[in-house]
Amino acid sequence: MDLELLDRRLAERAEPAFRARQVWEWTARGAASYEEMSNLPGSLRGALDAEVPFSSLALERTARSRDGTEKALFATADGRPVEAVLMRYRDGRRSLCLSSQSGCPLTCSFCATGSMRFGRNLSASEILDQALQFRRAEAVDHAVFMGMGEPLMNLDSVLAACERLPDLGIAASRTTISTVGWIPGIERLAREGPRVRLALSVHAPDEALRSELMPVNDRYRLADVLDACRAWREARRRRVYVEYLMLAGVNDRPEQARALASLLRPRHAFKVNLIPYNPTGGEYSGSGRGAIEAFRATLAERGVPATLRLTRGRDIDAACGQLAAAGRAPGFG
């Protein structure tokens, strides 16, 4: 719900300060309406129901993958599309992929989100309402800011949401913020907010190719981004997770694996996640299993730990790089 609007309405009614906390506690535990909030006076429940919408987002539709992944399409009050994903794993984990913006202004060439029109930053309440949509159905315990948008371009709202995620059952140690390398945000994360995990999208070990794939590299060069990540690691005492999308014939050659390994120093400061490419209707195709394994083995030989990310929700356009609500309605059936 719009927590700022909630505070205003409670203040206008001269309600005691603890009422906002009561409402939030019920909401974070998965309440589906004000009527469930039994320790609030009935008159207040009725007033809130009339004056403060229970969600700042309107759920338009959902889709469910064969692997159990669920995607939700929302609209903001001003009509901006937002997508979020719940990933269900066999070991019991329930991980949310949250969006921080409607669309993304950074236009990475391999990402469907970058091809849609950028809308705006989301408020902390709009971020939390994505999570609450799924929390009302079941417990959740992990979150990644890897949905629509560049989280570090909207860091005030992202950090405000991160402060409240533990109330939903998602600890800071199980929350990951992913960035293409927005240095001012990385520097702020080293000083401010919960001790969340940091993931850096690299996707190419040399500056020229990375600029082709990710135009933001012309503004924040990879060498400088890695320096900022090392400083974050020193301040937060946590490893940096390197995201590397495997594109056939583009960035998957053994010499590129060797170049990547040479960049990631000290070794213990980084871990690489190799990501299979998920089709987005663009010019790329994904690397084959042999190329991915050879790339991983080359990194391992040089002391860089690397794992292959499990793809979830590809059949409903919910996998990494596929979120693009505008024009991709087929993912919802």
Secondary structure as UniProt FT lines:
FT   HELIX           3..12
FT   TURN            13..14
FT   HELIX           18..28
FT   TURN            29..30
FT   HELIX           34..36
FT   TURN            38..39
FT   HELIX           42..51
FT   STRAND          57..64
FT   TURN            66..67
FT   STRAND          70..76
FT   TURN            77..78
FT   STRAND          81..88
FT   TURN            90..91
FT   STRAND          94..97
FT   TURN            105..106
FT   TURN            109..110
FT   HELIX           113..115
FT   HELIX           124..135
FT   TURN            136..137
FT   STRAND          142..145
FT   HELIX           151..154
FT   HELIX           155..168
FT   HELIX           172..174
FT   STRAND          175..179
FT   HELIX           183..191
FT   STRAND          197..201
FT   HELIX           207..213
FT   HELIX           215..218
FT   HELIX           222..236
FT   STRAND          240..247
FT   TURN            248..251
FT   HELIX           254..263
FT   HELIX           267..269
FT   STRAND          270..276
FT   HELIX           289..301
FT   TURN            302..303
FT   STRAND          306..308
FT   HELIX           314..316
FT   TURN            320..321
FT   TURN            326..327
FT   HELIX           329..332
//
